[in-house]
Amino acid sequence: MSATKNNVISGVAWLVAFMLTSAAVYLAWGLFTRIDQSTSPAAPVEKELSDPLTQDNPSSMLIPAINSVEGDKGIRRKALLYTIIPNRPRQDVKVYKVSTGDSVFEIASKFGIQPETVLWANYEQLDDNPDMIAVDMELMIPPIDGVYYEWQAGDTFEGIAASFEASVDDILAFSGNRLDLTMPTLAPGTWVMVPGGHREFRQWIIPVIPRGRAGVSSAVYGSGACSGSYEGAYGSGAFIWPAGNHSISGNDYWSGHLGIDIAAGEGAPIYAADSGVVVFAGWATGGYGNMVMIDHGNGYQTLYAHMSSVTAVCGQSLSAGRTIGYSGSTGNSTGPHLHFEVRYHGGFVNPWFVLPAP
């Protein structure tokens, strides 16, 4: 019994000794490993930049940390090449070359100015007639709305401001005029912008031709002028679209263009917008090209221009929807379309007011 007890005690002692020895070996190995790592060169550490300006550029967000002379760690930043370019209004006049399909209305819209401004700046070429533009014509496009004016001998700022119903201060303050405000002077021949200025138009139109006294001079208004006095169908006052397409292609209705340009391809049929009598059929002056005018007998007249050909004839009595010709680009036009006017007792009516919704 005593021998058995001694054997148990001896086994436990050996087990404890083995465990202590293993623990000592493990601790010694761990200590040696830490010492070895502390003497090795430090590997670069990648840090994520917290600068919000770099968050949109993932490639620049991770940058190696570096050690300073004193051993302190820091973060190297890349230069942020970002420049804010102010959106300043245009100051100079641009030159625009007219291309196929252009109109004064669309050109003005493209540059953010009113179509009247384009007409006033190009009087020598357009003569206040928006239909006078032609392909390859070069137009001056002012930077703002107003009158672009060539200074004449004897002009004064007060006189020019009064002529165009503008402000002297606005002329002097516009930086595009490049005036010396201590002694503002302009030499004759210098172009100056008159901001907010305006003037009356010289309108180029075929006159209203009522059926009861039809007959205008063909020498003045073109070979399509009808002679004599005609009678026939009367309009209902309910208009239809004169073309199959019901959208604008070119000029809309504005003070320098007293009609609308309806999209109509070359050769597309053109229809009478209401019943009436033909009082003009054929070639017209003033840039209209081949044209038809219908008197509806109720105070209204309608006009159809730039047609490739006219099928209606003087004195013809026709009903609404009757074909009167085919679309084209005759006269002063940069592309096929229908120029359509509505007149009432001699005055011009915006066609959008009488045509059904497209």
C-alpha positions in Angstrom: 0.0 0.0 0.0 2.9 2.3 0.9 4.7 1.4 -2.3 1.6 2.3 -4.4 1.2 5.6 -2.7 4.9 6.5 -3.4 4.5 5.6 -7.1 1.5 8.0 -7.5 3.3 10.8 -5.8 6.3 10.3 -8.1 4.2 10.3 -11.2 2.5 13.5 -10.3 5.8 15.2 -9.6 7.1 14.2 -13.0 4.0 15.5 -14.7 4.2 18.9 -12.9 7.9 19.1 -13.9 7.1 18.4 -17.5 4.4 21.1 -17.6 6.7 23.7 -16.0 9.4 22.9 -18.5 7.0 23.2 -21.5 5.7 26.5 -20.3 9.3 27.9 -19.8 10.2 26.8 -23.4 7.0 28.5 -24.8 7.7 31.8 -23.0 11.3 31.9 -24.1 10.3 31.3 -27.8 7.7 34.1 -27.7 10.2 36.6 -26.1 12.8 35.8 -28.8 10.2 36.4 -31.6 9.2 39.8 -30.3 12.8 40.9 -30.0 13.5 39.8 -33.6 10.5 41.8 -34.9 11.5 44.9 -33.1 14.9 45.0 -34.7 13.5 44.6 -38.3 12.8 47.7 -40.6 9.2 48.9 -40.3 7.0 48.1 -43.2 5.0 51.0 -44.7 1.6 51.3 -43.2 -1.3 52.4 -45.4 -3.7 54.9 -43.8 -7.0 56.2 -45.1 -7.2 59.9 -45.5 -10.1 61.5 -43.8 -9.9 64.7 -45.9 -13.4 64.9 -47.6 -11.8 66.5 -50.7 -10.2 63.2 -51.6 -13.2 61.0 -51.0 -14.3 61.2 -54.6 -10.9 60.0 -55.8 -10.4 56.4 -54.5 -6.9 56.2 -56.1 -5.6 58.9 -53.8 -7.2 57.8 -50.5 -4.5 55.3 -49.5 -1.1 56.9 -49.1 2.0 55.4 -47.3 2.9 56.8 -43.9 6.4 58.2 -43.5 8.6 58.9 -40.6 9.9 62.3 -39.7 13.4 63.1 -38.5 12.3 62.8 -35.0 10.6 59.5 -35.6 7.1 60.8 -35.6 4.8 59.3 -38.2 2.9 61.6 -40.6 0.7 61.4 -43.7 1.8 62.6 -47.1 -0.9 64.5 -49.1 -1.2 64.8 -52.9 -1.8 68.2 -54.3 -5.5 68.8 -55.2 -5.5 70.5 -58.6 -9.0 72.1 -58.6 -9.8 75.5 -59.9 -13.2 77.2 -59.7 -13.9 79.0 -63.0 -16.5 81.8 -62.5 -19.5 81.8 -64.9 -19.2 85.4 -66.2 -21.6 86.8 -68.8 -20.3 87.2 -72.3 -19.0 90.7 -73.2 -18.0 90.4 -76.8 -20.0 90.2 -80.0 -19.7 86.8 -81.8 -19.9 86.2 -85.5 -22.3 83.3 -86.4 -22.4 81.7 -89.8 -25.9 80.7 -90.9 -26.4 77.1 -91.8 -29.3 75.1 -93.4 -32.5 75.2 -91.4 -31.5 78.2 -89.3 -33.9 81.0 -88.4 -33.4 84.3 -86.6 -35.6 83.0 -83.8 -33.6 79.8 -83.3 -30.3 81.6 -83.5 -31.3 84.1 -80.9 -32.6 81.3 -78.6 -29.2 79.5 -79.0 -27.4 82.5 -77.7 -29.9 83.4 -75.0 -31.0 86.7 -76.5 -34.2 88.1 -78.1 -34.6 87.7 -81.9 -35.2 91.5 -82.2 -31.6 92.0 -80.9 -30.3 89.9 -83.8 -32.3 91.9 -86.3 -31.1 95.2 -84.9 -27.5 94.2 -84.9 -27.6 93.1 -88.6 -29.7 95.8 -90.2 -27.5 96.2 -93.3 -27.9 92.5 -94.2 -31.4 91.7 -93.0 -33.1 95.1 -93.4 -35.4 94.2 -90.4 -36.7 91.2 -92.3 -36.0 87.8 -90.6 -36.8 86.0 -93.8 -33.7 87.6 -95.4 -31.2 85.3 -93.8 -29.4 82.9 -96.1 -27.1 80.0 -95.8 -23.4 81.1 -95.2 -24.5 84.6 -94.2 -22.4 85.9 -91.2 -24.4 87.6 -88.5 -23.2 89.6 -85.5 -24.6 88.2 -82.2 -24.5 90.7 -79.3 -23.8 89.4 -75.8 -27.0 90.9 -74.3 -30.3 92.3 -75.4 -30.4 95.8 -76.8 -29.2 97.6 -79.9 -25.7 97.1 -81.3 -25.0 100.5 -82.8 -22.2 102.0 -85.0 -21.2 105.4 -83.5 -21.6 108.4 -85.9 -19.9 111.8 -85.9 -21.9 114.1 -83.7 -23.4 111.4 -81.6 -23.7 111.8 -77.8 -24.4 109.3 -75.1 -27.5 111.3 -74.1 -28.7 111.4 -77.7 -28.2 107.7 -78.4 -29.8 106.7 -75.1 -32.9 108.9 -75.9 -33.1 107.5 -79.5 -33.2 103.9 -78.3 -35.1 104.6 -75.0 -32.2 103.3 -73.0 -30.1 104.6 -70.0 -26.8 106.5 -70.4 -25.6 104.8 -67.2 -26.2 101.4 -68.7 -24.2 102.3 -71.8 -21.3 103.5 -69.7 -21.4 100.7 -67.2 -21.4 97.9 -69.8 -17.8 96.6 -69.6 -17.9 95.2 -73.2 -17.9 98.9 -74.4 -14.5 99.4 -72.9 -15.0 103.0 -72.0 -12.8 105.2 -69.9 -15.3 106.4 -67.3 -13.1 109.4 -66.4 -13.6 110.8 -69.9 -15.9 108.5 -72.0 -15.5 109.2 -75.7 -16.1 107.1 -78.9 -14.6 107.6 -82.3 -17.0 107.5 -85.3 -17.2 104.0 -86.7 -16.9 102.4 -83.2 -19.5 99.8 -82.4 -21.2 100.2 -79.0 -23.8 98.1 -77.2 -26.9 99.9 -75.9 -28.2 97.6 -73.2 -32.0 97.4 -73.1 -32.3 99.7 -76.1 -34.9 99.1 -78.8 -36.4 100.7 -81.9 -39.3 100.2 -84.3 -39.1 97.6 -87.1 -39.4 98.3 -90.7 -42.0 95.6 -91.6 -41.8 93.9 -95.0 -45.2 92.3 -95.6 -47.7 91.7 -98.3 -50.7 93.9 -97.5 -54.1 92.5 -96.6 -56.1 91.8 -99.8 -59.8 91.5 -99.1 -62.0 89.8 -101.8 -64.2 92.8 -102.4 -61.3 94.9 -103.7 -58.6 92.4 -104.7 -56.0 93.7 -106.9 -52.5 94.8 -105.8 -49.6 95.8 -108.1 -47.8 92.8 -109.5 -44.8 95.1 -110.1 -44.6 95.9 -106.4 -45.8 92.7 -104.8 -44.9 90.0 -107.3 -46.4 88.1 -110.2 -48.8 86.2 -107.9 -50.9 89.4 -107.3 -54.5 88.9 -108.4 -56.4 91.5 -110.4 -60.1 92.1 -110.1 -62.7 91.6 -107.4 -63.8 88.1 -106.4 -66.6 86.5 -104.4 -67.2 83.0 -103.2 -67.0 80.7 -100.1 -67.0 82.1 -96.6 -65.1 80.8 -93.6 -66.6 79.3 -90.5 -64.0 80.9 -88.2 -62.9 77.5 -87.0 -59.4 77.0 -88.4 -57.5 73.7 -89.1 -53.8 73.2 -89.4 -52.6 74.0 -92.9 -50.0 71.2 -92.8 -49.8 67.6 -91.7 -47.1 68.5 -89.1 -48.2 70.6 -86.1 -44.9 71.8 -84.8 -42.6 74.8 -85.3 -39.5 74.6 -87.5 -37.8 78.0 -87.4 -39.4 81.3 -86.3 -42.2 81.4 -83.9 -44.5 84.4 -83.6 -42.8 87.6 -82.4 -42.6 91.3 -83.1 -40.3 90.9 -86.1 -42.0 87.8 -87.5 -45.7 88.1 -87.6 -46.5 84.4 -88.3 -45.2 80.9 -87.5 -43.0 78.6 -89.4 -44.6 75.2 -89.5 -42.5 72.1 -90.1 -43.3 70.7 -93.5 -40.9 68.7 -95.7 -40.2 69.5 -99.3 -43.3 68.6 -101.4 -45.7 68.1 -98.4 -49.2 69.2 -99.2 -50.4 72.6 -97.9 -54.1 73.0 -97.0 -56.5 76.0 -96.7 -57.0 76.6 -93.0 -60.6 77.6 -93.6 -63.0 78.2 -96.5 -62.6 81.3 -98.6 -61.5 82.9 -101.8 -57.9 83.0 -103.2 -56.8 86.7 -103.6 -53.0 86.0 -104.2 -51.5 82.9 -105.9 -47.9 82.7 -107.1 -44.6 84.5 -106.7 -44.4 87.3 -104.0 -41.7 89.8 -103.2 -40.3 90.5 -99.7 -38.8 87.0 -99.3 -42.1 85.1 -99.3 -41.4 83.1 -102.5 -44.4 81.2 -103.8 -47.4 82.3 -101.8 -51.1 82.0 -101.5 -53.4 84.4 -99.6 -57.0 83.5 -98.8 -59.7 85.9 -97.8 -62.3 84.2 -95.6 -65.0 86.8 -95.9 -65.5 87.2 -92.2 -62.6 89.6 -91.4 -59.9 86.9 -91.5 -57.2 86.4 -94.1 -54.6 83.7 -94.1 -51.2 83.6 -95.9 -49.1 80.6 -96.9 -45.5 81.2 -98.1 -42.2 79.5 -99.3 -44.1 76.8 -101.2 -42.3 74.8 -103.8 -45.4 75.2 -106.1 -48.8 76.7 -106.0 -52.0 74.8 -107.2 -54.6 77.4 -106.2 -55.5 80.1 -108.7 -56.8 83.7 -108.3 -60.5 84.0 -107.6 -60.8 80.3 -106.7 -63.5 79.5 -104.1 -62.4 76.6 -101.9 -63.3 74.8 -98.7 -61.3 74.2 -95.6 -58.7 71.4 -96.1 -58.4 71.9 -99.8 -54.8 71.5 -101.1 -53.5 74.9 -102.3 -49.9 73.9 -103.0 -46.8 72.1 -101.7 -44.2 72.9 -99.1 -40.8 74.2 -100.2 -38.0 76.7 -99.5 -38.6 79.4 -102.1 -37.9 83.1 -101.4 -35.7 83.9 -98.4 -35.6 80.6 -96.6 -32.9 78.3 -95.2 -34.9 75.1 -95.5 -38.3 73.6 -96.3 -41.2 74.8 -94.1 -44.5 76.7 -94.3 -44.6 80.3 -93.2 -48.2 80.8 -92.0 -49.9 84.2 -91.1 -53.4 85.0 -89.8 -54.8 88.5 -90.1 -58.0 90.0 -88.8 -59.4 93.2 -90.2 -56.0 94.2 -91.3 -54.2 93.4 -88.0 -52.0 90.4 -87.3 -53.1 87.6 -85.1 -50.9 85.1 -83.4 -51.8 81.8 -85.2 -51.5 79.9 -81.9 -54.7 81.8 -80.8 -56.9 80.4 -83.6 -55.3 77.0 -84.5 -56.5 73.9 -82.6 -54.1 72.5 -80.0 -51.5 70.3 -81.7 
